[in-house]
């Protein structure tokens, strides 16, 4: 898989975090240390869940090898479709990311998708060095998206968050299609 494809995966995964960060940035100005803590927790959870998914997928890869491209496509299409569907929900409220318990729950909830993407990467036969590079890329992109969301939340609001989730969903579905087409041709 090309670096560009891996970068697009990182971008696709960060849109949930970006949308939540926009919501969390609506109500309050945040000091730099708090922004760094919030974005660090989001980025760490996203990268760790991606790696966990890859480990899970790698452990069962020999059993699903004949259909691994269908598994990768199915997972990415499902997650992408879910992101698009969730973007259509009405009235997202502001999220208080200053509370440690809320931050951890939201970070884990927005990172669950990364497990499925990690499994799909294992099904695409991504090796450990490439996986580690991808996890670092996901960490960096998620941290940047979270900071942008927190800083832009007061001005942009929830409207942009919904569009961001749609874009992320489309990117993940497109990558799933690319994996499927490459294996079928």
N, C-alpha and C positions, 0 to 999 in steps of 0.2 A: 504494500500500500504506500502511496506517495506521501511525502511530507505535507503536501497541500491537502490531501484527503484527511490526514490525521489532524491538521489544523482546523479543517471544517468540522470534524467531530468535536474538537474542543470548543469551537464557537457554538455549535449546535447544543452541546451540553450546558453551556453557561447561560442560556437564555432564561431558564427558570430562575436561576440565581439573580440575574439582572432584573427580572420582573419583580421578585420579592424585595430586592434592594431598592428599587424605585418606590415600592410601597412603603418600605421602612424609612425612606428619606423624605417622605411627604411632610411629616409633622415637626421634625426637629433638626436643628443644626447639630452636627456631630464634631467633636474635637478629633484631630488627626489620629490620636492613639486609639480612640474608639472605632474609627473607620478602619484602621489597620487590623484591629482585633476581629471585627465583624467579617471583613473580607478574607482574612487569614483562616477563620473557621470555615467559611463557605468553600474556599479553595482547597483546604486540607480534606474536608469531607468528600468533595467531588473527586479529587485525585485518588483518595484511599478507596472509595467505592468502585471506581474504575478498575483499579488494581485487583481488588477483591473479586470482581466479576471476571477478570481475565484469569485469575487463579482457579476459580470455579470452572470456567469454560475449558481451560487447559487440562484440568483433571478428568473431564468427561469427553474430551475431543476424540479419542480413539473409538469411542462407542457411537459417536454421531458423525464421524468423518464423511460417510456417503451423502449426508444431507446437511452438512455444516453451512453451506451457502444459503440454503433455505432457512435455517435457524437464524443466521445473521440477518438476512432480509426480514424475516418475520419479527424479530425483536426490534430492529430499527424502525420498521414500518409501524409497529404497535406503539412504540414510545413516541415517534413523531406524530402519529395520529392522536395519541393521548394529549400531547402538548397542544395541538391545534384545537382539540375539543375543549380543553380546559381554558383556552384563551377566550372562548365564547361565553363563559360564565359571566353572569352579571355582577356588578358591584364588588370589586375587590376592596377590602378595607385596608387601612394603614396597619403595618405590623411593627410592634415594639421590639426591635432587635437589640435593645440595650439590656434586656433581661437575659441572663445566661441560659436559663431553661428554655425560653422561647427561641433564642438564637440556635441552640443545639438541635432542638426539634425541627426547626425550619431548615437548617443546614442538612440534616439527615434526610428529611422529606424531599428536598430538591435534589438530593444526590442518589436517590433510589434508582433513577433512570440510568445512572452511570454503571450500575451493576450489569444491567442488560447489555449496555454498549460494550462493557468489558468482555462479556461472554461472546458477543458478536466479533470482537477483535480476536479472541482466541480461535473462533471458528474460521477466521480469515488467515489463520496461521501466522499471526504476528509473534515474533520472537521476543524474548525477555528484554534485550537492549532497546528494541523499538518500543516495547510497552512502557519501559521506564521513561524514555524520552516523551512518549505520549502523555504519561501521567504528569510529568513536569510541565508540559505544554498546557494540559488541562488546568493545572494549578495556576499557572501564570495568567491564562486567558480568563479563568473564573475570578481571580483576584481583581484583575483590571475591570471586568464587567461589574463586579460588586461595588468597587469604588465609584465607577461611573454612575451606577444606579443610585447609590447613596447620595452622591453630590448632585445628581440631576433630578432626584425625586421631587424636590420642592417646585421645580419649574415644569417638569414634563408630566408628572403624575402617572396614573395607572394606565391611561390610554396607550402610551408607548409600550408599556409592559405587555399588553395583550398582543400588539403587533410583533413584539420581540419573540414571544412564545410561538406565534404562527411561523415566523421565519426559522426559528430553531427546529420546529417540527418538519418543515419542508426540507431543510438541510439533511436531517437524519434519514428521512424517507429516501431522498435522492442518493445518499451514500449506500443505503441498503439496496436500492435498485442497481447501483453500480457494481456492488459485490455480486449480486445475483447474475447480472448480465456477463460479468467477467468469467464466472464459473460455468455458465451455460454455453458460452461460445468457444 
